[in-house]
Structure formats: structure tokens, C-alpha cells
Amino acid sequence: MAKEKIINIRVEADLKKKAKKLAAADGRSLSNWILRLIQNEIKNSRAPASKK
């Protein structure tokens, strides 16, 4: 498995608060919840993802 990489993003405090509540309701950490969102978007994308 490839090494994990860190992605830093800035979001408004209210957006983070709402996302954190949704993540908690799903039984996930905010980081894991966001990762799942990205994975689902890639899975459902019509454009093939690069393997780089």
C-alpha cells in the first residue's frame, strides 16, 4: 500500500462544525468521513483517475 499523504484545506468554521456533526452521526471521524466522500466521488466519476 502506498504511503499516506496529508491534504490541508481551509474551510469556514460553520462548515467544519456541520461536517463534523454529519461525520459523528455516521460514526466516523471527520477525516475518515471526508476520505469516504473523496473515494465515492472518484468511484462515481466518469473520468478515469490517474494512478500517479
N, C-alpha and C positions, 0 to 999 in steps of 0.2 A: 504494500500500500504506500502511496506517495506521502511525503511529509505534509502535514497540515500547514496552511498559510493563514495569516491573520489579515482581515479586511477591516479597516477602520472607517466608520461612516459617522456623519453628524446628522442628527435629527432633532426636531423641536422636542422640548421636554414633554409636552402633552401627547405627542405621537408615541414617544417611548413608553409613557405611562399606559396608554391604551394597548399598545402591542404587548407589554409585559402582562397585563391583565388577561389578554387573549391566550398568551403562552401558558400562563398559570392555569387557566380554565381547561387547557388541553393537556395539563400535566407535564409541561416541558419548561425548560429554561428558555429565556429569551433568545439566547444564542442558538439553541437547538431548534427552536420554532422558526427562526429566520432561515437557518440552514435548510429545513424542510421546505420552506417556501421557494427557495432558490432551486432545490432539487426538483420540485414539482414543476416549476416554470421551464426548466431545461428539458424535463421528460415530455412536457406537453408542447414544446416549441416545434415549429415546422422546420426551422433551420438547424442543421446538424451542429452539435457543439464540437469545438476543436479539442483535441486530446493533448494540447500543449499545456 
